[in-house]
Amino acid sequence: MHLVELDDLKDAIVGIPGVTGLSTEQRKRLTIAVELVANPSILFMDEPTSGLDARAAAIVMRTVRNTVDTGRTVVCTIHQPGINIFEAFDEAIPGVTKIRELCNPAAWMLEVSSVAAEARLGIDFGEYYKSTALYQQNNALVKELSSPPPGAKDLYFPRQYSQSTWGQFKFCLWKQQWTYWRSPDYNLSRFFFTLAAAFMVGSIFWKVGTKRENSSDLMTIIGAMYASVLFVGINNCGTVQPVVAVERTVFYRERAAGMYSALPYAMAQVAAEVPYVFVQTLYYTLIVYAMVSFEWEVSKFFWFFFITFFSFLYFTYYGMMTVSMTPNLQVAAICSNAFYYLFNLFSGFFIPGPKIPRWWMWYYWSCPMAWTVYGLIVSQYGNVDDTINVPGMSMKPTVKAYIEDYFGYNMGFMGPVAAALVGFTFFFAFMYAYCIKTLNFQKR
């Protein structure tokens, strides 16, 4: 850190280029520092000052000079350097005529290195190099280094990675925890949105949970529960996608370096979301449950929390899955948005299950939002024996009977509902891990 003059930026977030975090020249110095970790005796740098102004280029070259002063050799290519940068080098590679007075450096470079220059001089630079003693020495050195010494054995490692799967998972989880902790724009934005959505839903449906005089009141309550999950779920899906897209780029590089495999990384990414979604669900359900005035029973609140938690979680994992299945963030957003409408349409709220055509029932039962609505309605009103007024019916049915007749929901089906919600959560997480492992959208 001291060698590349990054002491003042200790513990800083690298960030996204051009958006947040380190500047361009600070990133170049960080790249040099990463190479110095291996303590090499020689460093090769390709245009370390490209894209920088004079001041930033001088800072980078000062760190290069500091590296040379430690006894290391630096071989560096620089296009059109200023006089200060030129004087920082101990030696320049000769072999071309000197630049003429008042000649443009770029034009001079083209003159001495182009095919036209070879034709004018009658020299093939490649063939000339092959006729030198240096070429023979380099060939002999390459042959010597590429041939194993007598008695040497092939390198053998008992496994592909230095750490076990559990060790890789712990490392990746530690990394993801720090990444999430250092991403306040992501976590605070979804927390504030959840808080605002909780108060908005609570204020719109203020104390409607105690009003059960007719079917319209009941539909209003059901709408409150439906909206309370849908708003935040879709937001979770949308906000997690940019984070996963950036992390996937890092994952491609680190997997190629053999640091860890895809499965521990995906497991860590999935596990890192759980505590944040849990906290998000906790204060959201407390606010909504209190303001809407649902019945304060332990079992009913538990079911409301359980269903909301896994609904938020499967929406989050659904967003992660769409990123892993698509080449970029834009395509992932389009795909996820397309299914939001299907989730709404087949949720069972706008069109109850018994009224959906039989040839579409397969999608109704495979829609995760349908199971969420099922669980929310039945957990709160599946055992209520109060009667309500229903237009067109002379006898007042109970809330329990009306829900079973109109929506087709039954209190005894809560076990499969809970299993389905957990199943959708694990399915989306599994698909994310599978796609991360098998699909590679790198263009290189």
Secondary structure, DSSP 8 states (H G I E B T S, - for coil): -TTTT-GGGTT-----TTTSSS-HHHHHHHHHHHHHTT--SEEEEE-TTTT--HHHHHHHHHHHHHHHHTT-EEEEE-SS--HHHHHT-S-----S----TT--HHHHHHHHHSHHHHHHHT--HHHHHHTSHHHHHHHHHHHHHHS--TT------SSSSSS-HHHHHHHHHHHHHHHHHT-HHHHHHHHHHHHHHHHHHHHHTTTGGG--SBHHHHHHHHHHHHHHHHHHHHHHHHHHHHHHHHHHHHHHHHHHTTS--HHHHHHHHHHHHHHHHHHHHHHHHHHHHHHHT----HHHHHHHHHHHHHHHHHHHHHHHHHHHHSSSHHHHHHHHHHHHHHHHHTSSSSS-GGGS-GGGHHHHHH-HHHHHHHHHHHHHHTT---B-B-TT-SS--BHHHHHHHHT---GGGHHHHHHHHHHHHHHHHHHHHHHHHH------
